[in-house]
Structures are given as C-alpha cells and as structure tokens.
Amino acid sequence: MRKIHVIGIGAGDPDHLTLQAVKALRSTEVFFVLDKGEEKADLVGLRRDILAAHLPDPAAYRLVEARDPERDRKAEGAAYSPAVGDWRSRRADLYERLIAEEVGEDESGAFLVWGDPALYDSTLGILDEVLDRGTVTFTYDVVPGISSVSALVARHRTGLNRVARPVQITTGRRLAEGFPEGVDDVVVMLDAHQAFRRYADEDPDQDLYIYWGAYIGTPDEILVSGPLAEAGPRIEQVRAEARERKGWIMDTYLLRRHPRE
C-alpha cells in the first residue's frame, strides 16, 4: 500500500521543522513540489533548501516537480466558491496522476505544506477527493507544522490571545465585511486587498493595534507593528515595495482591539 505524508514545513525557516517532520522526511522516497511559475520560484527554492538541510544525501530520495493549476483569482462574490472548487478538482487530477505514476506500491511520497496542513490549506481535502474517486489507493498521515500565525506572534513577542478572551482566524475577504462580533483579537490571512485600511479610517482614538508580517521565517522577512492609524500606511508602503521587488507576497497579521486593557 502506498503511503503519503502531508508534512507541515513551517513558515519558511528550515529550523521550523519539528522532529516528527524530520522523521517523516527521512522515511520518504518521493517528494512532490508544485511549481507556481517564475514569479514564485522562491517557494520551490525554499523547499529545496529545507530538504537539503535535513536530508544531506540527495540520492536518498526523488524530487518530482509539477506545474500547479492556475486559479481564477479575479472571481468575486457568487463566482468565488465555484472558482475555488474548480481549481481544487484540477489539483486533485494532478495529485491522482502523481501518486499513481511516481509512488510505487511499497513506497511513500510526501507533500511539503507551508505552515500547518490543518490551517487554511487544501491538501487534505484534495487527497480525500482523490481517495473517493477510487482509481488509486493509498493511506496518508498528517504532520503538523508551525503556522504563519504562530510564527507571526512569536516574532512580535506577543500572545495570540488574552486572558478569558477568544481569538478568531479569518480572511481579508471576511474582515472587509465587518469586524467579528464579540472578538477583540483577529488574525487575518489571505488579505490581498489590505482590508485593515477601512478600520484605520474608523479608528481616530487608536483603539486598534496591528502586528503584521510578510515572508515570515525567510531571509526576506518584514515586520511592522503599532497603532493601526500609524502603522497602516507604513504597511501599505512596504507591502507594495516588497511585492514589486519579488513579484509575490505572503503576509498575515493580528488586529487587536483595546490594546491598552
């Protein structure tokens, strides 16, 4: 029976891998890496660096690269969910082929997932879709990783939550619809349009504080924090400059209300 490891590799630093993740790497014959195009070639390079750091003998494994299907990133509103569903199905087609063709019946393969596979990642759902099709059989396990959320608050030397208060993890798309009710600590991911800007305009008393980070765990890491009214414009500037320089950006932030309490 084929075995697939879904390995959380942290936010980019090879030292983010847990001992469990390193053990999983060392028991794997085939590693799958999805190429997202020339602009994001750094992401493939970081995965190669992680393998080189923990598997010094390149002859001990095979690295299989494949082009990631393109997703319609302009889809909005009612078209958004169908666009994501179509992209995931095309990814399932790719995973199905890769596992069937590249992993022998008595071998193990692995997908290296940024951060933690259980947090805002589609790999587990896609593998379940492949299994439901019944054309290729395998078992899989999941190795948790250090998420960008954990790395963000650690780098800013703050906690994710406060005593007796909840914390919510959401997307920029949801934050743009309104600040979650009953929650004062909100982690925002996948925010391509910087939804925090509307709250900077609505926060003249500086009652909101932001902890922002981009390329966390990599040599290009950028951190900005402070009252939202002051830090927001700075984040917009450095974010635009970084995206122009690299062609892509991965960032996240913690938005905290009533920071002085």
C-alpha positions in Angstrom: 0.0 0.0 0.0 1.3 3.4 -0.9 1.7 5.9 1.9 1.6 9.6 1.7 2.9 12.0 4.3 1.5 15.5 4.4 4.2 17.4 6.2 3.9 20.9 7.7 7.2 22.6 7.0 6.7 25.8 8.9 6.7 29.4 7.6 10.0 29.1 5.6 12.8 28.6 8.1 14.4 25.1 7.9 14.6 25.2 11.7 10.8 25.4 11.9 10.5 21.7 11.2 9.6 19.6 14.2 11.4 16.3 15.0 8.3 14.5 13.8 8.5 16.2 10.5 12.2 15.4 10.1 11.5 11.7 10.8 8.8 11.8 8.1 11.2 13.4 5.6 13.7 10.6 6.3 11.1 7.9 5.6 10.0 9.3 2.3 11.2 8.2 -1.2 9.4 10.7 -3.3 8.7 14.4 -2.7 6.1 16.4 -4.7 6.7 20.1 -5.3 4.2 22.2 -7.1 5.7 24.9 -9.3 3.7 28.1 -9.2 5.6 29.9 -12.0 8.6 32.0 -12.4 7.4 34.8 -10.1 7.1 32.3 -7.2 10.2 30.3 -7.9 11.5 31.3 -4.5 8.9 28.9 -2.9 10.4 25.9 -4.8 13.8 27.1 -3.8 12.8 27.2 -0.1 11.5 23.7 -0.2 14.8 22.5 -1.8 16.7 24.3 1.0 14.6 22.6 3.6 15.3 19.1 2.1 19.0 19.9 1.8 19.1 21.0 5.4 17.6 17.8 6.7 18.4 15.2 4.0 22.1 15.7 3.1 22.2 12.8 0.7 20.2 13.8 -2.4 20.5 10.3 -3.8 18.2 9.0 -1.0 15.0 10.5 -2.5 13.4 11.7 -5.7 12.0 15.2 -6.2 9.1 15.5 -8.6 8.1 18.9 -9.7 4.7 19.7 -11.4 3.0 22.9 -12.5 0.2 23.9 -10.2 -3.1 24.5 -12.0 -3.9 28.2 -12.3 -6.8 29.6 -10.2 -9.1 32.3 -11.3 -8.1 35.0 -8.7 -10.4 37.6 -10.2 -13.5 35.7 -9.2 -15.6 37.6 -6.7 -18.9 37.3 -5.0 -21.0 34.3 -6.0 -18.3 33.2 -8.5 -15.6 32.8 -5.9 -16.6 29.4 -4.4 -17.2 27.7 -7.8 -13.8 29.0 -9.0 -12.0 27.6 -5.9 -13.9 24.3 -6.3 -12.8 24.0 -10.0 -9.2 24.7 -9.0 -9.3 22.1 -6.3 -10.7 19.5 -8.7 -8.0 20.2 -11.2 -5.4 19.9 -8.4 -7.0 16.5 -7.5 -6.5 15.4 -11.1 -2.8 16.3 -10.8 -2.3 14.6 -7.3 -4.0 11.5 -8.6 -1.7 11.2 -11.5 1.4 12.0 -9.5 0.7 9.4 -6.8 -0.3 6.7 -9.4 2.8 7.3 -11.6 5.5 8.3 -9.2 4.9 6.3 -6.0 5.4 2.5 -6.1 3.1 0.2 -4.2 5.6 -0.2 -1.4 6.9 3.4 -1.4 6.0 6.6 0.4 5.6 10.1 -1.0 5.2 13.4 0.6 3.7 16.8 0.0 5.5 19.6 1.8 2.9 22.1 3.0 3.7 25.6 4.1 2.9 26.2 7.8 0.4 23.7 9.2 -1.6 21.5 6.8 -4.7 21.9 9.0 -4.8 25.7 8.7 -6.0 27.3 5.5 -4.6 24.7 3.3 -6.4 22.4 0.7 -4.1 19.4 0.6 -6.1 17.2 3.0 -9.4 17.8 1.2 -7.8 17.2 -2.2 -6.3 13.9 -1.0 -9.7 12.8 0.3 -11.3 13.7 -3.1 -8.6 11.5 -4.8 -9.4 8.6 -2.5 -13.1 9.0 -3.1 -12.6 8.5 -6.8 -11.2 5.0 -6.2 -8.7 5.0 -9.0 -5.6 5.0 -6.8 -5.3 3.6 -3.3 -3.0 4.9 -0.5 -3.0 5.8 3.2 -1.9 9.2 4.4 -0.9 10.8 7.7 -0.5 14.4 8.7 2.5 16.0 10.4 1.5 19.4 12.0 3.8 22.3 11.4 4.5 25.8 12.7 1.9 28.0 11.1 2.5 31.6 9.9 0.1 32.6 12.7 2.3 31.1 15.4 5.5 32.4 13.8 3.9 35.9 13.5 3.1 36.3 17.1 6.4 34.8 18.2 8.4 37.2 16.1 6.4 40.1 17.5 6.8 38.7 21.1 3.1 38.8 21.8 0.5 36.3 22.6 -2.2 35.1 20.2 -5.0 35.6 22.7 -5.6 37.4 26.0 -6.9 36.1 29.3 -10.5 34.9 29.1 -10.9 36.3 25.6 -11.5 34.5 22.3 -9.4 34.8 19.2 -10.7 34.4 15.6 -8.8 33.5 12.5 -10.4 34.8 9.3 -9.7 36.0 5.8 -9.3 39.5 4.4 -12.5 38.9 2.4 -14.4 38.3 5.6 -12.8 41.2 7.5 -13.9 43.6 4.8 -17.5 42.7 5.6 -17.1 43.8 9.2 -15.1 43.3 12.4 -16.3 40.0 14.0 -18.7 40.5 16.9 -17.6 39.6 20.4 -14.0 39.2 19.4 -11.2 41.7 20.0 -8.2 39.7 18.7 -8.5 38.8 15.0 -5.8 37.0 12.9 -6.3 37.8 9.2 -4.9 35.7 6.4 -5.2 35.8 2.6 -5.8 39.5 2.5 -4.8 40.6 -1.0 -6.6 44.0 -0.6 -5.5 45.1 2.9 -8.9 45.1 4.5 -7.4 46.7 7.6 -7.4 50.1 5.8 -11.1 50.7 6.4 -10.6 50.3 10.2 -7.7 52.7 10.2 -10.1 55.4 9.0 -12.6 54.4 11.6 -10.2 54.4 14.5 -9.3 58.0 15.3 -8.6 57.2 19.0 -6.0 54.5 18.1 -8.0 51.7 19.7 -6.7 49.2 17.2 -3.2 47.8 17.2 -1.7 45.7 14.3 1.1 43.1 14.3 1.9 42.5 10.6 4.5 40.2 8.9 5.4 39.2 5.4 7.7 36.3 4.2 7.9 35.2 7.9 10.6 32.8 8.6 12.6 33.6 5.5 15.6 35.9 4.8 13.1 38.5 3.3 11.0 38.7 6.5 9.4 42.1 7.1 7.7 43.0 10.4 5.6 46.1 11.2 3.6 46.8 14.4 1.9 49.7 16.1 -1.4 51.6 16.4 -3.3 50.9 13.2 -3.7 54.5 12.3 0.1 55.0 12.3 1.3 51.5 11.2 -1.4 51.0 8.4 0.1 53.5 5.9 3.6 52.1 6.6 2.4 48.5 5.9 0.8 49.6 2.7 4.1 51.2 1.5 6.4 48.3 2.4 4.0 45.7 1.2 3.7 47.4 -2.2 7.5 47.7 -2.4 8.1 44.1 -1.5 5.5 42.8 -4.0 7.0 44.9 -6.7 10.5 43.6 -5.9 9.7 39.9 -5.6 6.6 39.6 -7.7 4.6 37.9 -4.9 3.9 38.3 -1.2 2.7 36.1 1.6 1.6 38.1 4.7 -0.6 37.9 7.7 -1.5 40.0 10.7 -3.1 40.2 14.1 -5.5 43.0 14.6 -6.1 43.8 18.3 -8.8 45.9 19.7 -8.5 47.7 23.1 -4.7 47.1 23.3 -4.3 49.2 26.5 -6.5 47.0 28.6 
